[in-house]
Amino acid sequence: MEKLLEHLSTLDDPRCPGKVEHRLIDILVIAVCAVIACAESWEDIAL
């Protein structure tokens, strides 16, 4: 998990700072973990 966070933390967040509700790294970690758990769509990730 530490290596994943290390790699993802180097990414720049292209979103407008005033319109951001969640940190980019949080979204990416959740998405990666969901895909590892066989999520195949954004709906699966949301579940």
PyMOL commands that place a pseudoatom at each C-alpha (Angstrom):
pseudoatom trace, name=CA, resn=MET, resi=1, chain=A, elem=C, hetatm=0, pos=[0.000, 0.000, 0.000]
pseudoatom trace, name=CA, resn=GLU, resi=2, chain=A, elem=C, hetatm=0, pos=[2.858, 2.372, 0.782]
pseudoatom trace, name=CA, resn=LYS, resi=3, chain=A, elem=C, hetatm=0, pos=[4.352, 1.881, -2.692]
pseudoatom trace, name=CA, resn=LEU, resi=4, chain=A, elem=C, hetatm=0, pos=[0.974, 2.563, -4.301]
pseudoatom trace, name=CA, resn=LEU, resi=5, chain=A, elem=C, hetatm=0, pos=[0.577, 5.785, -2.306]
pseudoatom trace, name=CA, resn=GLU, resi=6, chain=A, elem=C, hetatm=0, pos=[4.136, 6.772, -3.143]
pseudoatom trace, name=CA, resn=HIS, resi=7, chain=A, elem=C, hetatm=0, pos=[3.525, 6.388, -6.881]
pseudoatom trace, name=CA, resn=LEU, resi=8, chain=A, elem=C, hetatm=0, pos=[0.117, 8.066, -6.880]
pseudoatom trace, name=CA, resn=SER, resi=9, chain=A, elem=C, hetatm=0, pos=[1.272, 11.025, -4.797]
pseudoatom trace, name=CA, resn=THR, resi=10, chain=A, elem=C, hetatm=0, pos=[3.547, 12.144, -7.659]
pseudoatom trace, name=CA, resn=LEU, resi=11, chain=A, elem=C, hetatm=0, pos=[0.554, 12.825, -9.939]
pseudoatom trace, name=CA, resn=ASP, resi=12, chain=A, elem=C, hetatm=0, pos=[-0.582, 16.410, -10.464]
pseudoatom trace, name=CA, resn=ASP, resi=13, chain=A, elem=C, hetatm=0, pos=[-4.250, 17.141, -9.811]
pseudoatom trace, name=CA, resn=PRO, resi=14, chain=A, elem=C, hetatm=0, pos=[-5.642, 18.981, -12.874]
pseudoatom trace, name=CA, resn=ARG, resi=15, chain=A, elem=C, hetatm=0, pos=[-8.929, 19.867, -11.152]
pseudoatom trace, name=CA, resn=CYS, resi=16, chain=A, elem=C, hetatm=0, pos=[-9.890, 23.385, -10.032]
pseudoatom trace, name=CA, resn=PRO, resi=17, chain=A, elem=C, hetatm=0, pos=[-8.948, 23.665, -6.332]
pseudoatom trace, name=CA, resn=GLY, resi=18, chain=A, elem=C, hetatm=0, pos=[-12.178, 25.433, -5.321]
pseudoatom trace, name=CA, resn=LYS, resi=19, chain=A, elem=C, hetatm=0, pos=[-14.371, 22.699, -6.788]
pseudoatom trace, name=CA, resn=VAL, resi=20, chain=A, elem=C, hetatm=0, pos=[-12.681, 19.668, -5.216]
pseudoatom trace, name=CA, resn=GLU, resi=21, chain=A, elem=C, hetatm=0, pos=[-14.524, 17.659, -2.574]
pseudoatom trace, name=CA, resn=HIS, resi=22, chain=A, elem=C, hetatm=0, pos=[-12.111, 14.715, -2.299]
pseudoatom trace, name=CA, resn=ARG, resi=23, chain=A, elem=C, hetatm=0, pos=[-8.364, 14.408, -2.631]
pseudoatom trace, name=CA, resn=LEU, resi=24, chain=A, elem=C, hetatm=0, pos=[-7.236, 12.892, -5.924]
pseudoatom trace, name=CA, resn=ILE, resi=25, chain=A, elem=C, hetatm=0, pos=[-5.083, 10.302, -4.160]
pseudoatom trace, name=CA, resn=ASP, resi=26, chain=A, elem=C, hetatm=0, pos=[-8.126, 9.084, -2.178]
pseudoatom trace, name=CA, resn=ILE, resi=27, chain=A, elem=C, hetatm=0, pos=[-10.157, 8.637, -5.363]
pseudoatom trace, name=CA, resn=LEU, resi=28, chain=A, elem=C, hetatm=0, pos=[-7.330, 6.802, -7.109]
pseudoatom trace, name=CA, resn=VAL, resi=29, chain=A, elem=C, hetatm=0, pos=[-6.641, 4.439, -4.186]
pseudoatom trace, name=CA, resn=ILE, resi=30, chain=A, elem=C, hetatm=0, pos=[-10.342, 3.583, -3.906]
pseudoatom trace, name=CA, resn=ALA, resi=31, chain=A, elem=C, hetatm=0, pos=[-10.525, 2.961, -7.663]
pseudoatom trace, name=CA, resn=VAL, resi=32, chain=A, elem=C, hetatm=0, pos=[-7.415, 0.741, -7.685]
pseudoatom trace, name=CA, resn=CYS, resi=33, chain=A, elem=C, hetatm=0, pos=[-8.638, -1.283, -4.707]
pseudoatom trace, name=CA, resn=ALA, resi=34, chain=A, elem=C, hetatm=0, pos=[-12.067, -1.715, -6.297]
pseudoatom trace, name=CA, resn=VAL, resi=35, chain=A, elem=C, hetatm=0, pos=[-10.561, -2.925, -9.578]
pseudoatom trace, name=CA, resn=ILE, resi=36, chain=A, elem=C, hetatm=0, pos=[-8.416, -5.419, -7.659]
pseudoatom trace, name=CA, resn=ALA, resi=37, chain=A, elem=C, hetatm=0, pos=[-11.685, -6.616, -6.089]
pseudoatom trace, name=CA, resn=CYS, resi=38, chain=A, elem=C, hetatm=0, pos=[-13.122, -7.180, -9.630]
pseudoatom trace, name=CA, resn=ALA, resi=39, chain=A, elem=C, hetatm=0, pos=[-14.981, -3.875, -10.142]
pseudoatom trace, name=CA, resn=GLU, resi=40, chain=A, elem=C, hetatm=0, pos=[-15.603, -3.382, -13.852]
pseudoatom trace, name=CA, resn=SER, resi=41, chain=A, elem=C, hetatm=0, pos=[-17.293, 0.040, -13.953]
pseudoatom trace, name=CA, resn=TRP, resi=42, chain=A, elem=C, hetatm=0, pos=[-17.603, 3.299, -12.021]
pseudoatom trace, name=CA, resn=GLU, resi=43, chain=A, elem=C, hetatm=0, pos=[-20.914, 1.981, -10.666]
pseudoatom trace, name=CA, resn=ASP, resi=44, chain=A, elem=C, hetatm=0, pos=[-19.090, -1.060, -9.274]
pseudoatom trace, name=CA, resn=ILE, resi=45, chain=A, elem=C, hetatm=0, pos=[-16.472, 1.220, -7.726]
pseudoatom trace, name=CA, resn=ALA, resi=46, chain=A, elem=C, hetatm=0, pos=[-19.206, 3.337, -6.114]
pseudoatom trace, name=CA, resn=LEU, resi=47, chain=A, elem=C, hetatm=0, pos=[-20.758, 0.231, -4.577]
for i in range(1, 47): cmd.bond("trace and resi %d" % i, "trace and resi %d" % (i + 1))
show_as sticks, trace
zoom trace
